[in-house]
Amino acid sequence: MLNALEVVTTVSFGLMVGVEFSVAFVMNPIFNALPEDSGQLGRAHGGRMLGAVMPVWYLTSLALVAVWAVAGRHHTGAGLVAIAGALLILSVIMSLLLLVPINNRNKTWTPENRPADWREQTDRWNRYHYVRVAVLVAAFTLLVAALT
């Protein structure tokens, strides 16, 4: 049973990390290269779509990691799972305090109503997101290492 939990947790968490990685290193560069207001409109749409899905995915991943940490506490790699869980909690806190407020504003912006500093706010979100991705990649790496 623990093996199934480890696989489900690793795959679910890995897919989430992949989505966040692709936002940072695939989608945002695409949005930046689009002409005129298309990039900002794409970011707003992505913020609405992922803003609805990612909280559920983060909380599900956190629950799965917590269950793994408790169920596997007497197994090899338990410490790595606990550290991964702590990093995931850090990423959730970062999201709530730093990224979500910007995203909540961004997802309502149109070329007609966006603030004058919208690019600065988008750049700030990107910087925070890069740090969050690094934290998530570290957590995922620890989960994978705990499997060996």
Chimera marker file (.cmm) of the C-alpha trace (Angstrom):
<marker_set name="trace">
<marker id="1" x="0.000" y="0.000" z="0.000" r="1" g="1" b="0" radius="0.5"/>
<marker id="2" x="2.846" y="2.386" z="0.826" r="1" g="1" b="0" radius="0.5"/>
<marker id="3" x="4.380" y="1.734" z="-2.597" r="1" g="1" b="0" radius="0.5"/>
<marker id="4" x="1.151" y="2.758" z="-4.328" r="1" g="1" b="0" radius="0.5"/>
<marker id="5" x="0.987" y="5.922" z="-2.221" r="1" g="1" b="0" radius="0.5"/>
<marker id="6" x="4.585" y="6.757" z="-3.103" r="1" g="1" b="0" radius="0.5"/>
<marker id="7" x="3.921" y="6.336" z="-6.815" r="1" g="1" b="0" radius="0.5"/>
<marker id="8" x="0.662" y="8.321" z="-6.805" r="1" g="1" b="0" radius="0.5"/>
<marker id="9" x="2.253" y="11.109" z="-4.764" r="1" g="1" b="0" radius="0.5"/>
<marker id="10" x="5.379" y="11.276" z="-6.915" r="1" g="1" b="0" radius="0.5"/>
<marker id="11" x="3.450" y="11.304" z="-10.195" r="1" g="1" b="0" radius="0.5"/>
<marker id="12" x="0.853" y="13.842" z="-9.030" r="1" g="1" b="0" radius="0.5"/>
<marker id="13" x="3.465" y="16.127" z="-7.482" r="1" g="1" b="0" radius="0.5"/>
<marker id="14" x="5.784" y="15.714" z="-10.466" r="1" g="1" b="0" radius="0.5"/>
<marker id="15" x="3.066" y="16.731" z="-12.897" r="1" g="1" b="0" radius="0.5"/>
<marker id="16" x="2.321" y="19.817" z="-10.796" r="1" g="1" b="0" radius="0.5"/>
<marker id="17" x="5.996" y="20.775" z="-10.736" r="1" g="1" b="0" radius="0.5"/>
<marker id="18" x="6.078" y="20.257" z="-14.504" r="1" g="1" b="0" radius="0.5"/>
<marker id="19" x="3.168" y="22.639" z="-14.998" r="1" g="1" b="0" radius="0.5"/>
<marker id="20" x="4.792" y="25.293" z="-12.829" r="1" g="1" b="0" radius="0.5"/>
<marker id="21" x="8.113" y="24.781" z="-14.623" r="1" g="1" b="0" radius="0.5"/>
<marker id="22" x="6.446" y="25.134" z="-18.022" r="1" g="1" b="0" radius="0.5"/>
<marker id="23" x="4.704" y="28.335" z="-16.941" r="1" g="1" b="0" radius="0.5"/>
<marker id="24" x="8.077" y="29.824" z="-16.006" r="1" g="1" b="0" radius="0.5"/>
<marker id="25" x="10.195" y="28.588" z="-18.878" r="1" g="1" b="0" radius="0.5"/>
<marker id="26" x="7.759" y="27.936" z="-21.742" r="1" g="1" b="0" radius="0.5"/>
<marker id="27" x="4.504" y="29.871" z="-21.417" r="1" g="1" b="0" radius="0.5"/>
<marker id="28" x="5.852" y="33.163" z="-20.087" r="1" g="1" b="0" radius="0.5"/>
<marker id="29" x="8.492" y="33.460" z="-22.831" r="1" g="1" b="0" radius="0.5"/>
<marker id="30" x="5.755" y="32.719" z="-25.385" r="1" g="1" b="0" radius="0.5"/>
<marker id="31" x="3.521" y="35.411" z="-23.850" r="1" g="1" b="0" radius="0.5"/>
<marker id="32" x="6.439" y="37.870" z="-23.864" r="1" g="1" b="0" radius="0.5"/>
<marker id="33" x="6.989" y="37.270" z="-27.581" r="1" g="1" b="0" radius="0.5"/>
<marker id="34" x="3.370" y="37.860" z="-28.616" r="1" g="1" b="0" radius="0.5"/>
<marker id="35" x="2.541" y="41.146" z="-30.330" r="1" g="1" b="0" radius="0.5"/>
<marker id="36" x="0.868" y="44.115" z="-28.690" r="1" g="1" b="0" radius="0.5"/>
<marker id="37" x="-1.624" y="43.201" z="-25.962" r="1" g="1" b="0" radius="0.5"/>
<marker id="38" x="-1.823" y="39.482" z="-26.735" r="1" g="1" b="0" radius="0.5"/>
<marker id="39" x="0.734" y="38.496" z="-24.107" r="1" g="1" b="0" radius="0.5"/>
<marker id="40" x="-1.050" y="40.360" z="-21.330" r="1" g="1" b="0" radius="0.5"/>
<marker id="41" x="-4.390" y="38.867" z="-22.371" r="1" g="1" b="0" radius="0.5"/>
<marker id="42" x="-2.815" y="35.392" z="-22.421" r="1" g="1" b="0" radius="0.5"/>
<marker id="43" x="-1.410" y="35.881" z="-18.931" r="1" g="1" b="0" radius="0.5"/>
<marker id="44" x="-4.811" y="37.026" z="-17.659" r="1" g="1" b="0" radius="0.5"/>
<marker id="45" x="-6.500" y="33.962" z="-19.145" r="1" g="1" b="0" radius="0.5"/>
<marker id="46" x="-3.801" y="31.663" z="-17.768" r="1" g="1" b="0" radius="0.5"/>
<marker id="47" x="-4.174" y="33.300" z="-14.370" r="1" g="1" b="0" radius="0.5"/>
<marker id="48" x="-7.897" y="32.599" z="-14.369" r="1" g="1" b="0" radius="0.5"/>
<marker id="49" x="-7.519" y="29.004" z="-15.550" r="1" g="1" b="0" radius="0.5"/>
<marker id="50" x="-4.553" y="27.960" z="-13.410" r="1" g="1" b="0" radius="0.5"/>
<marker id="51" x="-5.760" y="30.085" z="-10.505" r="1" g="1" b="0" radius="0.5"/>
<marker id="52" x="-8.779" y="27.784" z="-10.298" r="1" g="1" b="0" radius="0.5"/>
<marker id="53" x="-6.867" y="24.488" z="-10.662" r="1" g="1" b="0" radius="0.5"/>
<marker id="54" x="-3.559" y="24.961" z="-8.864" r="1" g="1" b="0" radius="0.5"/>
<marker id="55" x="-4.864" y="25.520" z="-5.307" r="1" g="1" b="0" radius="0.5"/>
<marker id="56" x="-6.594" y="22.134" z="-5.425" r="1" g="1" b="0" radius="0.5"/>
<marker id="57" x="-3.490" y="20.515" z="-6.891" r="1" g="1" b="0" radius="0.5"/>
<marker id="58" x="-1.196" y="22.068" z="-4.267" r="1" g="1" b="0" radius="0.5"/>
<marker id="59" x="-3.432" y="21.013" z="-1.384" r="1" g="1" b="0" radius="0.5"/>
<marker id="60" x="-3.856" y="17.507" z="-2.791" r="1" g="1" b="0" radius="0.5"/>
<marker id="61" x="-0.089" y="17.191" z="-3.206" r="1" g="1" b="0" radius="0.5"/>
<marker id="62" x="0.451" y="18.464" z="0.328" r="1" g="1" b="0" radius="0.5"/>
<marker id="63" x="-2.056" y="15.950" z="1.695" r="1" g="1" b="0" radius="0.5"/>
<marker id="64" x="-0.438" y="13.097" z="-0.230" r="1" g="1" b="0" radius="0.5"/>
<marker id="65" x="3.048" y="14.053" z="0.973" r="1" g="1" b="0" radius="0.5"/>
<marker id="66" x="1.770" y="14.324" z="4.564" r="1" g="1" b="0" radius="0.5"/>
<marker id="67" x="0.152" y="10.881" z="4.384" r="1" g="1" b="0" radius="0.5"/>
<marker id="68" x="3.360" y="9.443" z="2.901" r="1" g="1" b="0" radius="0.5"/>
<marker id="69" x="5.437" y="11.072" z="5.652" r="1" g="1" b="0" radius="0.5"/>
<marker id="70" x="3.235" y="9.578" z="8.370" r="1" g="1" b="0" radius="0.5"/>
<marker id="71" x="2.709" y="6.162" z="6.759" r="1" g="1" b="0" radius="0.5"/>
<marker id="72" x="6.381" y="5.792" z="5.889" r="1" g="1" b="0" radius="0.5"/>
<marker id="73" x="7.859" y="7.293" z="9.041" r="1" g="1" b="0" radius="0.5"/>
<marker id="74" x="9.688" y="4.058" z="9.888" r="1" g="1" b="0" radius="0.5"/>
<marker id="75" x="11.023" y="3.505" z="6.378" r="1" g="1" b="0" radius="0.5"/>
<marker id="76" x="14.184" y="4.661" z="4.659" r="1" g="1" b="0" radius="0.5"/>
<marker id="77" x="13.783" y="8.129" z="3.200" r="1" g="1" b="0" radius="0.5"/>
<marker id="78" x="11.203" y="9.339" z="5.732" r="1" g="1" b="0" radius="0.5"/>
<marker id="79" x="13.335" y="12.375" z="6.549" r="1" g="1" b="0" radius="0.5"/>
<marker id="80" x="13.542" y="13.331" z="2.888" r="1" g="1" b="0" radius="0.5"/>
<marker id="81" x="9.749" y="13.106" z="2.569" r="1" g="1" b="0" radius="0.5"/>
<marker id="82" x="9.327" y="15.326" z="5.636" r="1" g="1" b="0" radius="0.5"/>
<marker id="83" x="11.737" y="17.926" z="4.233" r="1" g="1" b="0" radius="0.5"/>
<marker id="84" x="9.924" y="17.786" z="0.882" r="1" g="1" b="0" radius="0.5"/>
<marker id="85" x="6.675" y="18.405" z="2.750" r="1" g="1" b="0" radius="0.5"/>
<marker id="86" x="8.205" y="21.390" z="4.531" r="1" g="1" b="0" radius="0.5"/>
<marker id="87" x="9.357" y="22.809" z="1.190" r="1" g="1" b="0" radius="0.5"/>
<marker id="88" x="5.883" y="22.292" z="-0.241" r="1" g="1" b="0" radius="0.5"/>
<marker id="89" x="4.429" y="24.182" z="2.733" r="1" g="1" b="0" radius="0.5"/>
<marker id="90" x="6.951" y="26.963" z="2.052" r="1" g="1" b="0" radius="0.5"/>
<marker id="91" x="5.797" y="27.112" z="-1.579" r="1" g="1" b="0" radius="0.5"/>
<marker id="92" x="2.157" y="27.360" z="-0.469" r="1" g="1" b="0" radius="0.5"/>
<marker id="93" x="3.001" y="30.192" z="1.930" r="1" g="1" b="0" radius="0.5"/>
<marker id="94" x="4.968" y="31.958" z="-0.818" r="1" g="1" b="0" radius="0.5"/>
<marker id="95" x="2.033" y="31.509" z="-3.171" r="1" g="1" b="0" radius="0.5"/>
<marker id="96" x="-0.506" y="32.928" z="-0.729" r="1" g="1" b="0" radius="0.5"/>
<marker id="97" x="1.610" y="35.881" z="0.376" r="1" g="1" b="0" radius="0.5"/>
<marker id="98" x="3.461" y="36.839" z="-2.802" r="1" g="1" b="0" radius="0.5"/>
<marker id="99" x="2.004" y="35.347" z="-5.977" r="1" g="1" b="0" radius="0.5"/>
<marker id="100" x="-1.757" y="35.048" z="-5.463" r="1" g="1" b="0" radius="0.5"/>
<marker id="101" x="-2.309" y="38.760" z="-4.740" r="1" g="1" b="0" radius="0.5"/>
<marker id="102" x="-0.596" y="39.711" z="-8.012" r="1" g="1" b="0" radius="0.5"/>
<marker id="103" x="-2.364" y="36.942" z="-9.929" r="1" g="1" b="0" radius="0.5"/>
<marker id="104" x="-5.766" y="38.017" z="-8.546" r="1" g="1" b="0" radius="0.5"/>
<marker id="105" x="-5.184" y="41.479" z="-9.977" r="1" g="1" b="0" radius="0.5"/>
<marker id="106" x="-3.650" y="40.255" z="-13.239" r="1" g="1" b="0" radius="0.5"/>
<marker id="107" x="-6.487" y="37.905" z="-14.120" r="1" g="1" b="0" radius="0.5"/>
<marker id="108" x="-8.919" y="40.832" z="-14.273" r="1" g="1" b="0" radius="0.5"/>
<marker id="109" x="-6.747" y="43.079" z="-16.434" r="1" g="1" b="0" radius="0.5"/>
<marker id="110" x="-7.566" y="43.990" z="-19.992" r="1" g="1" b="0" radius="0.5"/>
<marker id="111" x="-5.716" y="46.475" z="-22.196" r="1" g="1" b="0" radius="0.5"/>
<marker id="112" x="-8.371" y="49.019" z="-21.220" r="1" g="1" b="0" radius="0.5"/>
<marker id="113" x="-8.225" y="48.661" z="-17.425" r="1" g="1" b="0" radius="0.5"/>
<marker id="114" x="-4.721" y="47.472" z="-16.556" r="1" g="1" b="0" radius="0.5"/>
<marker id="115" x="-2.656" y="49.732" z="-14.288" r="1" g="1" b="0" radius="0.5"/>
<marker id="116" x="0.278" y="51.735" z="-15.540" r="1" g="1" b="0" radius="0.5"/>
<marker id="117" x="2.705" y="49.465" z="-13.655" r="1" g="1" b="0" radius="0.5"/>
<marker id="118" x="1.272" y="46.187" z="-14.969" r="1" g="1" b="0" radius="0.5"/>
<marker id="119" x="4.606" y="45.149" z="-16.487" r="1" g="1" b="0" radius="0.5"/>
<marker id="120" x="6.430" y="45.721" z="-13.200" r="1" g="1" b="0" radius="0.5"/>
<marker id="121" x="3.815" y="43.661" z="-11.362" r="1" g="1" b="0" radius="0.5"/>
<marker id="122" x="4.118" y="40.892" z="-13.963" r="1" g="1" b="0" radius="0.5"/>
<marker id="123" x="7.916" y="40.951" z="-13.672" r="1" g="1" b="0" radius="0.5"/>
<marker id="124" x="7.642" y="40.739" z="-9.867" r="1" g="1" b="0" radius="0.5"/>
<marker id="125" x="5.279" y="37.754" z="-10.185" r="1" g="1" b="0" radius="0.5"/>
<marker id="126" x="7.774" y="36.091" z="-12.536" r="1" g="1" b="0" radius="0.5"/>
<marker id="127" x="10.661" y="36.568" z="-10.080" r="1" g="1" b="0" radius="0.5"/>
<marker id="128" x="8.637" y="35.099" z="-7.215" r="1" g="1" b="0" radius="0.5"/>
<marker id="129" x="7.520" y="32.269" z="-9.460" r="1" g="1" b="0" radius="0.5"/>
<marker id="130" x="11.118" y="31.367" z="-10.365" r="1" g="1" b="0" radius="0.5"/>
<marker id="131" x="11.894" y="31.022" z="-6.648" r="1" g="1" b="0" radius="0.5"/>
<marker id="132" x="8.750" y="28.941" z="-6.118" r="1" g="1" b="0" radius="0.5"/>
<marker id="133" x="9.712" y="26.656" z="-9.004" r="1" g="1" b="0" radius="0.5"/>
<marker id="134" x="13.171" y="26.173" z="-7.486" r="1" g="1" b="0" radius="0.5"/>
<marker id="135" x="11.588" y="25.245" z="-4.141" r="1" g="1" b="0" radius="0.5"/>
<marker id="136" x="9.193" y="22.820" z="-5.857" r="1" g="1" b="0" radius="0.5"/>
<marker id="137" x="11.973" y="21.203" z="-7.900" r="1" g="1" b="0" radius="0.5"/>
<marker id="138" x="13.980" y="20.725" z="-4.697" r="1" g="1" b="0" radius="0.5"/>
<marker id="139" x="10.962" y="19.145" z="-2.977" r="1" g="1" b="0" radius="0.5"/>
<marker id="140" x="10.312" y="16.867" z="-5.944" r="1" g="1" b="0" radius="0.5"/>
<marker id="141" x="13.966" y="15.840" z="-6.032" r="1" g="1" b="0" radius="0.5"/>
<marker id="142" x="13.769" y="14.885" z="-2.347" r="1" g="1" b="0" radius="0.5"/>
<marker id="143" x="10.629" y="12.814" z="-2.967" r="1" g="1" b="0" radius="0.5"/>
<marker id="144" x="12.318" y="10.943" z="-5.792" r="1" g="1" b="0" radius="0.5"/>
<marker id="145" x="15.435" y="10.411" z="-3.666" r="1" g="1" b="0" radius="0.5"/>
<marker id="146" x="13.236" y="9.024" z="-0.877" r="1" g="1" b="0" radius="0.5"/>
<marker id="147" x="12.129" y="6.258" z="-3.244" r="1" g="1" b="0" radius="0.5"/>
<marker id="148" x="15.639" y="4.841" z="-3.517" r="1" g="1" b="0" radius="0.5"/>
<link id1="1" id2="2" r="1" g="1" b="0" radius="0.2"/>
<link id1="2" id2="3" r="1" g="1" b="0" radius="0.2"/>
<link id1="3" id2="4" r="1" g="1" b="0" radius="0.2"/>
<link id1="4" id2="5" r="1" g="1" b="0" radius="0.2"/>
<link id1="5" id2="6" r="1" g="1" b="0" radius="0.2"/>
<link id1="6" id2="7" r="1" g="1" b="0" radius="0.2"/>
<link id1="7" id2="8" r="1" g="1" b="0" radius="0.2"/>
<link id1="8" id2="9" r="1" g="1" b="0" radius="0.2"/>
<link id1="9" id2="10" r="1" g="1" b="0" radius="0.2"/>
<link id1="10" id2="11" r="1" g="1" b="0" radius="0.2"/>
<link id1="11" id2="12" r="1" g="1" b="0" radius="0.2"/>
<link id1="12" id2="13" r="1" g="1" b="0" radius="0.2"/>
<link id1="13" id2="14" r="1" g="1" b="0" radius="0.2"/>
<link id1="14" id2="15" r="1" g="1" b="0" radius="0.2"/>
<link id1="15" id2="16" r="1" g="1" b="0" radius="0.2"/>
<link id1="16" id2="17" r="1" g="1" b="0" radius="0.2"/>
<link id1="17" id2="18" r="1" g="1" b="0" radius="0.2"/>
<link id1="18" id2="19" r="1" g="1" b="0" radius="0.2"/>
<link id1="19" id2="20" r="1" g="1" b="0" radius="0.2"/>
<link id1="20" id2="21" r="1" g="1" b="0" radius="0.2"/>
<link id1="21" id2="22" r="1" g="1" b="0" radius="0.2"/>
<link id1="22" id2="23" r="1" g="1" b="0" radius="0.2"/>
<link id1="23" id2="24" r="1" g="1" b="0" radius="0.2"/>
<link id1="24" id2="25" r="1" g="1" b="0" radius="0.2"/>
<link id1="25" id2="26" r="1" g="1" b="0" radius="0.2"/>
<link id1="26" id2="27" r="1" g="1" b="0" radius="0.2"/>
<link id1="27" id2="28" r="1" g="1" b="0" radius="0.2"/>
<link id1="28" id2="29" r="1" g="1" b="0" radius="0.2"/>
<link id1="29" id2="30" r="1" g="1" b="0" radius="0.2"/>
<link id1="30" id2="31" r="1" g="1" b="0" radius="0.2"/>
<link id1="31" id2="32" r="1" g="1" b="0" radius="0.2"/>
<link id1="32" id2="33" r="1" g="1" b="0" radius="0.2"/>
<link id1="33" id2="34" r="1" g="1" b="0" radius="0.2"/>
<link id1="34" id2="35" r="1" g="1" b="0" radius="0.2"/>
<link id1="35" id2="36" r="1" g="1" b="0" radius="0.2"/>
<link id1="36" id2="37" r="1" g="1" b="0" radius="0.2"/>
<link id1="37" id2="38" r="1" g="1" b="0" radius="0.2"/>
<link id1="38" id2="39" r="1" g="1" b="0" radius="0.2"/>
<link id1="39" id2="40" r="1" g="1" b="0" radius="0.2"/>
<link id1="40" id2="41" r="1" g="1" b="0" radius="0.2"/>
<link id1="41" id2="42" r="1" g="1" b="0" radius="0.2"/>
<link id1="42" id2="43" r="1" g="1" b="0" radius="0.2"/>
<link id1="43" id2="44" r="1" g="1" b="0" radius="0.2"/>
<link id1="44" id2="45" r="1" g="1" b="0" radius="0.2"/>
<link id1="45" id2="46" r="1" g="1" b="0" radius="0.2"/>
<link id1="46" id2="47" r="1" g="1" b="0" radius="0.2"/>
<link id1="47" id2="48" r="1" g="1" b="0" radius="0.2"/>
<link id1="48" id2="49" r="1" g="1" b="0" radius="0.2"/>
<link id1="49" id2="50" r="1" g="1" b="0" radius="0.2"/>
<link id1="50" id2="51" r="1" g="1" b="0" radius="0.2"/>
<link id1="51" id2="52" r="1" g="1" b="0" radius="0.2"/>
<link id1="52" id2="53" r="1" g="1" b="0" radius="0.2"/>
<link id1="53" id2="54" r="1" g="1" b="0" radius="0.2"/>
<link id1="54" id2="55" r="1" g="1" b="0" radius="0.2"/>
<link id1="55" id2="56" r="1" g="1" b="0" radius="0.2"/>
<link id1="56" id2="57" r="1" g="1" b="0" radius="0.2"/>
<link id1="57" id2="58" r="1" g="1" b="0" radius="0.2"/>
<link id1="58" id2="59" r="1" g="1" b="0" radius="0.2"/>
<link id1="59" id2="60" r="1" g="1" b="0" radius="0.2"/>
<link id1="60" id2="61" r="1" g="1" b="0" radius="0.2"/>
<link id1="61" id2="62" r="1" g="1" b="0" radius="0.2"/>
<link id1="62" id2="63" r="1" g="1" b="0" radius="0.2"/>
<link id1="63" id2="64" r="1" g="1" b="0" radius="0.2"/>
<link id1="64" id2="65" r="1" g="1" b="0" radius="0.2"/>
<link id1="65" id2="66" r="1" g="1" b="0" radius="0.2"/>
<link id1="66" id2="67" r="1" g="1" b="0" radius="0.2"/>
<link id1="67" id2="68" r="1" g="1" b="0" radius="0.2"/>
<link id1="68" id2="69" r="1" g="1" b="0" radius="0.2"/>
<link id1="69" id2="70" r="1" g="1" b="0" radius="0.2"/>
<link id1="70" id2="71" r="1" g="1" b="0" radius="0.2"/>
<link id1="71" id2="72" r="1" g="1" b="0" radius="0.2"/>
<link id1="72" id2="73" r="1" g="1" b="0" radius="0.2"/>
<link id1="73" id2="74" r="1" g="1" b="0" radius="0.2"/>
<link id1="74" id2="75" r="1" g="1" b="0" radius="0.2"/>
<link id1="75" id2="76" r="1" g="1" b="0" radius="0.2"/>
<link id1="76" id2="77" r="1" g="1" b="0" radius="0.2"/>
<link id1="77" id2="78" r="1" g="1" b="0" radius="0.2"/>
<link id1="78" id2="79" r="1" g="1" b="0" radius="0.2"/>
<link id1="79" id2="80" r="1" g="1" b="0" radius="0.2"/>
<link id1="80" id2="81" r="1" g="1" b="0" radius="0.2"/>
<link id1="81" id2="82" r="1" g="1" b="0" radius="0.2"/>
<link id1="82" id2="83" r="1" g="1" b="0" radius="0.2"/>
<link id1="83" id2="84" r="1" g="1" b="0" radius="0.2"/>
<link id1="84" id2="85" r="1" g="1" b="0" radius="0.2"/>
<link id1="85" id2="86" r="1" g="1" b="0" radius="0.2"/>
<link id1="86" id2="87" r="1" g="1" b="0" radius="0.2"/>
<link id1="87" id2="88" r="1" g="1" b="0" radius="0.2"/>
<link id1="88" id2="89" r="1" g="1" b="0" radius="0.2"/>
<link id1="89" id2="90" r="1" g="1" b="0" radius="0.2"/>
<link id1="90" id2="91" r="1" g="1" b="0" radius="0.2"/>
<link id1="91" id2="92" r="1" g="1" b="0" radius="0.2"/>
<link id1="92" id2="93" r="1" g="1" b="0" radius="0.2"/>
<link id1="93" id2="94" r="1" g="1" b="0" radius="0.2"/>
<link id1="94" id2="95" r="1" g="1" b="0" radius="0.2"/>
<link id1="95" id2="96" r="1" g="1" b="0" radius="0.2"/>
<link id1="96" id2="97" r="1" g="1" b="0" radius="0.2"/>
<link id1="97" id2="98" r="1" g="1" b="0" radius="0.2"/>
<link id1="98" id2="99" r="1" g="1" b="0" radius="0.2"/>
<link id1="99" id2="100" r="1" g="1" b="0" radius="0.2"/>
<link id1="100" id2="101" r="1" g="1" b="0" radius="0.2"/>
<link id1="101" id2="102" r="1" g="1" b="0" radius="0.2"/>
<link id1="102" id2="103" r="1" g="1" b="0" radius="0.2"/>
<link id1="103" id2="104" r="1" g="1" b="0" radius="0.2"/>
<link id1="104" id2="105" r="1" g="1" b="0" radius="0.2"/>
<link id1="105" id2="106" r="1" g="1" b="0" radius="0.2"/>
<link id1="106" id2="107" r="1" g="1" b="0" radius="0.2"/>
<link id1="107" id2="108" r="1" g="1" b="0" radius="0.2"/>
<link id1="108" id2="109" r="1" g="1" b="0" radius="0.2"/>
<link id1="109" id2="110" r="1" g="1" b="0" radius="0.2"/>
<link id1="110" id2="111" r="1" g="1" b="0" radius="0.2"/>
<link id1="111" id2="112" r="1" g="1" b="0" radius="0.2"/>
<link id1="112" id2="113" r="1" g="1" b="0" radius="0.2"/>
<link id1="113" id2="114" r="1" g="1" b="0" radius="0.2"/>
<link id1="114" id2="115" r="1" g="1" b="0" radius="0.2"/>
<link id1="115" id2="116" r="1" g="1" b="0" radius="0.2"/>
<link id1="116" id2="117" r="1" g="1" b="0" radius="0.2"/>
<link id1="117" id2="118" r="1" g="1" b="0" radius="0.2"/>
<link id1="118" id2="119" r="1" g="1" b="0" radius="0.2"/>
<link id1="119" id2="120" r="1" g="1" b="0" radius="0.2"/>
<link id1="120" id2="121" r="1" g="1" b="0" radius="0.2"/>
<link id1="121" id2="122" r="1" g="1" b="0" radius="0.2"/>
<link id1="122" id2="123" r="1" g="1" b="0" radius="0.2"/>
<link id1="123" id2="124" r="1" g="1" b="0" radius="0.2"/>
<link id1="124" id2="125" r="1" g="1" b="0" radius="0.2"/>
<link id1="125" id2="126" r="1" g="1" b="0" radius="0.2"/>
<link id1="126" id2="127" r="1" g="1" b="0" radius="0.2"/>
<link id1="127" id2="128" r="1" g="1" b="0" radius="0.2"/>
<link id1="128" id2="129" r="1" g="1" b="0" radius="0.2"/>
<link id1="129" id2="130" r="1" g="1" b="0" radius="0.2"/>
<link id1="130" id2="131" r="1" g="1" b="0" radius="0.2"/>
<link id1="131" id2="132" r="1" g="1" b="0" radius="0.2"/>
<link id1="132" id2="133" r="1" g="1" b="0" radius="0.2"/>
<link id1="133" id2="134" r="1" g="1" b="0" radius="0.2"/>
<link id1="134" id2="135" r="1" g="1" b="0" radius="0.2"/>
<link id1="135" id2="136" r="1" g="1" b="0" radius="0.2"/>
<link id1="136" id2="137" r="1" g="1" b="0" radius="0.2"/>
<link id1="137" id2="138" r="1" g="1" b="0" radius="0.2"/>
<link id1="138" id2="139" r="1" g="1" b="0" radius="0.2"/>
<link id1="139" id2="140" r="1" g="1" b="0" radius="0.2"/>
<link id1="140" id2="141" r="1" g="1" b="0" radius="0.2"/>
<link id1="141" id2="142" r="1" g="1" b="0" radius="0.2"/>
<link id1="142" id2="143" r="1" g="1" b="0" radius="0.2"/>
<link id1="143" id2="144" r="1" g="1" b="0" radius="0.2"/>
<link id1="144" id2="145" r="1" g="1" b="0" radius="0.2"/>
<link id1="145" id2="146" r="1" g="1" b="0" radius="0.2"/>
<link id1="146" id2="147" r="1" g="1" b="0" radius="0.2"/>
<link id1="147" id2="148" r="1" g="1" b="0" radius="0.2"/>
</marker_set>
